Amino acid sequence: MSDLNFITTDTKEIYDTIITSLENGVAEPLYPGDERRIYGEAFVPIVVAVYSAVNDACRQKMLRYARGAVLDAIGENAGLVRIDAQKATTTLRFSIGEAMPMNITIPAGTRVTGDFEHYFLTDTTVVLAAGSTHVDVTATADEGGVDYNAIPVGGLNILVDLLAYIDNVSNLTATEGGNDTETDDGFRERIRAASNKITTAGPAASYRYWAMQADPTVADAIIENKRQTLTKELQVMTVVGDGSNTEIAVLGGDRLLLDTLVVKAHGSATAAEILTDYSASYSDNLLMISIVSAGVLAGAESLDITIDRTLECSVVITPILYGGEIPTATILQKVLESCSADDVRPLNDHVEVQAPQVQTYDIELVYYTTLADEANCVKAVEGDGGAIDQYIYWQGSALNRDINPDYLRKLILTPQGEDDDLVGAIRVQIVKPVYTELSPTVVAKFSGSKVVRHIVRGD
């Protein structure tokens, strides 16, 4: 998508315009050192700054450039508001060494921490009953954000608000559920999808919108019809015509997916090869398999086939979270409830929600650099946030993305980052991963197996 500018902000163009206007005004050239030229040059950065501000203000009227409060205002027009930061939760256990003869009250809002930076407050008032040694209560972080997630069991163990008789406090579950305020990019994508929320037909774009609305951690969703696998034994028929005999097998049915067809001679464990052993066509809800006379199916009395078909009014939704995280059962339930609401789901649709499948891959490669660039190249390729880390994140952060070693090659040869001293390899040989086509609902994840080395070549 090309960049959009409402007015020019090019420094050279503005500089030439100002100096030319001054020279036309005084009717003579203004050479370097001329105080009138110096006066005009002093205006260039001011005009560039003003033009840039005006251009930016105009561009923010467009969804793809809007940010901050302007993006919030555009969201309001679509009936959307930015999702606030979500607070992490956990379950705390307050305990005493020996049972007491009286009740001990633990007020709501009692604070617990593990590092004096991240605080959790009890949600309700609970009572440690006489004769008991512990009581459990849910607690919520005092602030939202992902920084409050993944505090391990036992990590919250300091009682900030001292309570009489209480000897120990500890979290029974790792903290989870915290999320930062929705980013501009995430909010922008929801606004784009908002036009699909009103529907009576149940298109994929509408289900995708409601899936992304279910929870702020949902980054995307793949919407498909549910598939059913048919297994059939088909009798082989001989068709006589034009002086030749053709052996065929026929199956009727709608919504069959020809690319999933597997054909075997009846009782055989080996699949026949299309074009070598048979050809197939599907039209007017009729699947026709023509047997090649010189193939392994020749002479077979019947065929064993399997083929998938899509089911009408049966929808499968596969969500993925930001960063390629696999959704938990709780998130999947939220998506199901969001997409199954009476004012969302068409009456005849049956909706199912599933987690993405995971396909792992290894990394094995060797890249080449020069002695002069070795240090910078190794940093750009293997360092933290370098080409390999970028590829692992890119490959595993989205659905409907094949395993593509060419993207890894691109990052190694032309590294991307904020540092000015990034130097790419002069050559790279990638053994793993190999290009692999994946189903739209499969996400590729790095297995953890990595063999990377570099070779220094002379300048």
C-alpha positions in Angstrom: 0.0 0.0 0.0 1.5 3.3 -1.1 2.1 6.1 1.4 -0.4 8.9 1.4 0.6 12.6 1.8 -1.8 15.4 1.5 0.9 18.1 1.2 4.6 17.7 0.5 7.0 17.4 3.4 10.1 16.9 1.3 12.8 19.3 2.6 14.6 19.7 -0.7 11.3 20.5 -2.5 10.4 23.1 0.1 13.9 24.6 0.2 13.8 25.0 -3.6 10.4 26.6 -3.5 11.3 29.2 -0.9 14.6 30.2 -2.5 13.1 30.3 -6.0 10.2 32.5 -4.7 12.8 34.9 -3.1 14.9 35.1 -6.2 11.7 35.8 -8.3 10.7 38.5 -5.8 14.1 40.3 -5.9 14.6 39.6 -9.6 18.2 38.3 -9.2 20.0 35.2 -8.1 20.7 34.8 -4.4 24.1 33.2 -3.9 25.4 31.4 -0.8 26.3 34.0 1.8 23.7 36.5 0.6 21.8 37.6 3.7 18.5 37.4 1.9 19.3 33.7 1.0 20.3 33.0 4.6 17.0 34.6 5.7 15.1 32.3 3.4 17.1 29.2 4.4 16.2 29.9 8.1 12.5 29.5 7.2 12.9 26.0 5.6 12.9 23.9 8.9 10.0 26.0 10.2 7.9 25.4 7.0 8.9 21.7 7.0 7.7 21.3 10.6 4.4 23.1 9.9 3.8 21.1 6.7 4.6 17.9 8.5 2.2 18.7 11.3 -0.6 19.6 8.9 0.1 16.5 6.8 0.0 14.3 9.9 -3.3 15.8 11.1 -4.9 15.2 7.7 -3.5 11.7 7.5 -5.0 10.8 10.9 -8.4 11.1 9.4 -7.6 7.9 7.6 -7.9 4.7 9.6 -4.5 3.3 8.6 -2.7 6.4 10.0 -4.9 7.3 13.0 -3.5 6.7 16.5 -4.2 7.5 20.1 -7.2 9.8 20.8 -8.0 10.2 17.1 -8.2 6.4 16.6 -10.4 6.3 19.7 -12.8 8.8 18.0 -12.9 6.8 14.8 -13.6 3.7 16.9 -16.6 5.5 18.5 -18.1 6.0 15.0 -18.0 2.2 14.6 -19.5 1.7 18.0 -16.2 0.4 19.5 -14.1 1.5 22.4 -10.5 0.5 23.1 -10.2 -2.4 25.5 -8.7 -1.4 28.8 -5.8 -3.3 30.4 -7.0 -6.5 32.1 -5.9 -7.4 35.6 -4.3 -10.8 36.3 -5.9 -13.1 38.9 -4.9 -16.0 41.1 -6.0 -17.9 44.2 -4.3 -17.2 47.6 -4.0 -19.4 50.6 -3.7 -17.8 54.0 -2.6 -20.3 56.7 -1.6 -20.6 60.3 0.7 -23.1 62.0 -1.8 -24.3 64.6 -5.6 -24.2 64.6 -7.1 -21.4 66.7 -10.2 -21.6 68.9 -11.7 -18.5 67.2 -12.5 -17.2 63.7 -9.8 -15.0 61.9 -11.3 -12.5 59.4 -9.2 -11.6 56.3 -10.7 -8.4 54.8 -11.3 -7.8 51.2 -8.5 -5.8 49.7 -5.7 -7.5 51.8 -2.5 -6.9 49.8 0.1 -9.6 49.0 3.2 -9.3 46.9 6.4 -11.2 46.1 8.7 -8.4 45.1 7.1 -5.2 46.4 6.4 -4.2 42.8 3.5 -6.4 41.8 0.6 -6.4 44.3 -2.5 -8.6 44.5 -5.6 -7.8 46.5 -8.1 -10.2 47.9 -11.5 -10.0 46.1 -13.7 -10.7 49.0 -13.7 -10.9 52.8 -13.1 -14.5 54.0 -13.0 -16.1 57.4 -10.5 -18.7 58.5 -12.8 -20.7 60.7 -12.0 -21.8 64.2 -10.3 -25.2 64.1 -9.0 -24.7 60.5 -5.4 -24.0 59.5 -6.0 -22.3 56.1 -8.5 -20.6 53.9 -8.4 -19.8 50.2 -9.6 -16.7 48.4 -9.3 -15.3 44.9 -7.2 -12.2 44.3 -6.7 -9.6 41.6 -3.7 -7.5 40.6 -3.9 -3.9 41.6 -3.1 -2.8 38.0 -3.6 -4.3 34.6 -0.9 -5.6 32.3 1.0 -8.7 31.2 3.7 -7.9 33.7 1.5 -9.4 36.4 1.1 -12.8 34.5 3.2 -15.9 35.1 4.1 -15.3 38.7 4.7 -19.0 39.7 3.0 -20.9 42.5 4.4 -19.6 45.8 5.7 -16.4 44.2 3.3 -14.3 46.1 4.4 -14.9 49.7 4.7 -11.5 51.4 1.7 -10.2 53.4 1.8 -6.4 53.1 -1.2 -5.7 55.3 -0.3 -7.6 58.5 -3.0 -9.8 60.0 -3.0 -11.1 63.5 -2.2 -14.8 63.8 -1.6 -15.3 60.0 1.7 -17.1 59.6 1.9 -17.7 55.8 0.4 -16.7 52.5 1.0 -18.2 49.1 -0.6 -18.3 45.7 -1.9 -21.7 44.7 -2.0 -21.0 41.0 0.3 -19.1 38.6 -1.1 -15.6 38.0 -2.8 -15.3 34.6 -5.3 -13.2 32.6 -3.4 -9.9 32.7 -3.3 -7.9 29.5 -2.1 -4.5 28.4 -4.3 -1.8 27.1 -5.3 -2.6 23.5 -2.6 -1.3 21.1 -3.3 1.0 18.2 -2.7 -1.8 15.7 -5.0 -4.2 17.5 -7.8 -1.6 17.8 -7.3 -0.5 14.2 -7.8 -4.1 13.1 -11.0 -4.5 15.1 -12.4 -1.2 13.6 -11.7 -2.6 10.1 -13.6 -5.8 11.0 -16.5 -3.9 12.5 -18.3 -3.5 9.2 -18.9 -7.2 9.2 -20.6 -7.4 12.6 -24.1 -6.8 11.2 -25.2 -9.8 9.2 -28.1 -12.3 8.7 -26.1 -14.8 6.6 -23.2 -15.8 8.8 -20.2 -14.9 6.5 -16.7 -15.8 7.7 -15.8 -12.1 8.2 -18.6 -11.7 10.6 -17.7 -14.7 12.7 -14.0 -13.5 12.7 -15.1 -10.1 14.0 -17.1 -11.6 16.9 -14.3 -14.1 17.7 -11.8 -11.2 18.0 -14.3 -9.4 20.2 -14.5 -12.3 22.7 -11.3 -11.4 24.5 -8.5 -8.8 24.0 -5.9 -11.5 23.6 -7.5 -12.9 20.4 -5.5 -11.7 17.5 -7.2 -13.5 14.6 -9.4 -16.5 13.7 -9.9 -18.8 10.8 -13.5 -19.6 9.9 -14.2 -22.8 8.0 -17.0 -25.2 7.3 -16.8 -28.4 9.4 -15.5 -31.3 7.4 -16.7 -34.9 7.3 -14.6 -37.8 6.0 -16.5 -40.3 3.9 -15.2 -43.9 3.5 -16.8 -45.9 0.7 -16.4 -49.0 -1.3 -17.3 -48.3 -4.9 -18.0 -51.0 -7.5 -16.1 -50.7 -10.8 -18.1 -50.5 -13.9 -17.1 -51.0 -17.5 -18.3 -48.5 -20.0 -18.2 -49.5 -23.7 -17.9 -46.9 -26.4 -16.0 -46.0 -29.6 -14.4 -49.4 -29.7 -12.8 -49.1 -26.3 -13.7 -50.1 -22.8 -13.3 -47.7 -19.8 -13.4 -48.8 -16.2 -15.0 -46.2 -13.9 -16.4 -45.8 -10.4 -19.0 -43.2 -9.4 -20.0 -41.5 -6.2 -22.8 -39.0 -5.8 -22.8 -36.3 -3.2 -22.6 -32.6 -2.7 -19.8 -30.4 -1.3 -17.1 -33.1 -1.9 -13.5 -31.9 -1.8 -11.7 -33.5 -4.7 -8.2 -32.6 -3.5 -8.8 -34.9 -0.4 -9.6 -38.0 -2.5 -7.6 -41.1 -1.7 -8.1 -44.2 -3.9 -7.0 -47.8 -3.2 -7.8 -51.2 -4.8 -10.3 -52.9 -2.4 -8.4 -54.5 0.4 -5.1 -52.8 -0.5 -3.1 -50.7 2.0 -1.3 -48.7 -0.8 -2.9 -45.6 -2.2 -3.0 -45.3 -6.0 -1.5 -42.3 -7.7 -3.6 -39.8 -9.5 -2.9 -39.6 -13.3 -0.6 -42.6 -13.1 -3.3 -45.0 -11.9 -6.5 -43.1 -12.2 -8.1 -39.7 -13.1 -11.0 -38.0 -11.3 -13.5 -35.3 -12.0 -16.3 -33.8 -9.9 -19.2 -31.8 -11.4 -23.0 -31.6 -10.8 -22.5 -33.4 -7.5 -21.1 -36.5 -9.2 -17.6 -37.8 -8.6 -16.2 -40.0 -11.4 -13.0 -42.0 -11.1 -11.6 -43.3 -14.4 -9.1 -46.2 -14.1 -5.9 -46.1 -16.2 -5.5 -49.5 -17.9 -1.8 -49.8 -17.2 -2.1 -48.7 -13.5 -2.3 -50.7 -10.2 -6.1 -50.4 -10.2 -6.6 -52.1 -13.6 -8.8 -55.2 -13.2 -10.0 -54.3 -9.7 -13.6 -55.2 -9.0 -14.1 -52.5 -6.4 -12.3 -49.5 -5.0 -11.9 -48.2 -1.4 -12.0 -44.5 -1.3 -11.9 -41.7 1.3 -12.9 -38.2 0.6 -13.8 -35.1 2.7 -16.8 -33.0 2.3 -17.9 -29.8 4.0 -21.1 -29.8 6.0 -23.7 -27.1 5.5 -24.6 -24.8 8.4 -21.7 -26.3 10.5 -19.0 -23.7 11.3 -15.6 -24.4 13.0 -13.8 -21.4 14.4 -10.0 -21.6 15.1 -8.7 -18.5 17.1 -5.1 -17.6 17.8 -3.8 -15.2 20.4 -1.3 -12.4 20.0 2.3 -13.6 19.6 1.0 -17.0 18.3 -0.1 -18.2 21.8 -2.5 -21.1 21.8 -5.8 -20.2 23.4 -6.8 -21.8 26.7 -10.0 -23.6 27.3 -11.3 -20.4 29.0 -10.6 -18.3 25.9 -12.1 -21.0 23.6 -15.3 -20.9 25.7 -15.4 -17.1 25.4 -15.1 -17.3 21.6 -17.9 -19.9 21.5 -20.2 -17.8 23.6 -19.4 -14.6 21.6 -20.1 -16.3 18.2 -23.1 -18.3 19.4 -25.1 -15.4 20.8 -28.6 -15.2 19.5 -28.0 -11.9 17.8 -24.8 -13.1 16.1 -25.3 -16.8 15.0 -27.7 -17.4 12.1 -30.5 -19.7 13.3 -29.4 -22.8 11.4 -25.7 -22.6 12.1 -24.0 -25.0 14.4 -20.8 -23.4 15.8 -17.8 -25.2 17.2 -14.5 -23.6 18.4 -11.1 -25.4 18.4 -7.5 -24.6 19.3 -5.0 -24.5 16.4 -2.9 -27.5 15.7 0.8 -27.1 16.1 3.4 -28.2 13.5 7.0 -28.0 14.8 10.1 -27.3 12.8 13.9 -27.4 13.4 16.5 -24.8 12.4 19.8 -26.0 10.8 21.8 -23.6 8.6 25.2 -22.2 7.9 25.8 -18.6 6.8 28.9 -16.9 5.4 30.4 -13.5 6.3 33.7 -11.6 6.0 36.3 -11.2 8.7 35.7 -7.5 8.8 31.9 -7.9 9.3 32.0 -11.1 11.4 31.1 -9.6 14.8 28.3 -7.4 13.5 26.9 -10.2 11.2 26.8 -12.8 14.0 25.0 -10.2 16.2 22.5 -9.5 13.5 21.8 -13.1 12.8 22.2 -14.9 16.1 21.9 -12.1 18.7 18.9 -11.4 20.8 16.2 -10.1 18.6 18.3 -10.9 15.5 17.2 -12.6 12.3 16.6 -16.0 13.7 14.6 -14.7 16.7 12.6 -12.5 14.3 11.9 -15.5 12.0 10.8 -17.7 14.9 8.3 -15.0 16.1 7.1 -14.3 12.5 6.6 -18.0 11.7 4.7 -18.8 14.8 2.6 -15.7 15.3 -0.2 -16.3 12.8 -2.4 -18.9 11.3 -2.7 -19.6 7.6 1.1 -19.3 7.2 3.2 -22.0 5.6 6.6 -22.9 6.9 8.8 -20.7 4.7 12.6 -20.9 4.9 12.8 -18.1 2.2 11.7 -15.6 4.8 14.4 -16.8 7.1 16.9 -16.4 4.2 15.7 -12.8 3.6 16.2 -11.8 7.3 19.7 -13.3 7.3 20.8 -11.6 4.1 19.1 -8.3 4.8 18.6 -8.0 8.6 16.0 -5.6 9.9 16.2 -3.6 13.0 16.9 -0.2 14.6 20.7 -0.5 14.7 22.6 1.3 12.0 25.5 -1.3 12.1 23.4 -4.3 11.1 25.3 -6.4 8.6 23.7 -9.4 6.8 25.4 -12.6 5.6 26.9 -12.7 2.1 25.4 -16.2 1.7 23.3 -18.7 3.6 22.6 -22.4 3.2 19.4 -23.5 5.0 19.0 -27.2 5.6 16.0 -26.9 8.0 13.3 -25.9 7.9 12.1 -26.9 4.5 9.1 -25.3 2.8 5.9 -27.0 4.1 2.4 -26.2 3.2 0.1 -26.1 6.2 -3.6 -26.1 6.7 -5.0 -22.7 7.6 -5.7 -23.9 11.1 -2.2 -25.1 11.8 0.5 -22.8 13.4 4.2 -23.6 13.0 6.2 -23.5 16.2 10.0 -23.8 16.6 10.9 -27.1 18.2 13.9 -25.8 20.1 16.4 -27.8 18.0 18.8 -25.3 16.5 22.1 -25.9 14.7 23.6 -22.7 13.4 27.2 -21.9 12.4 29.0 -19.3 10.4 32.0 -19.4 8.1 34.3 -16.5 7.5 35.4 -15.9 4.0 38.2 -13.6 3.0 37.4 -10.0 2.0 
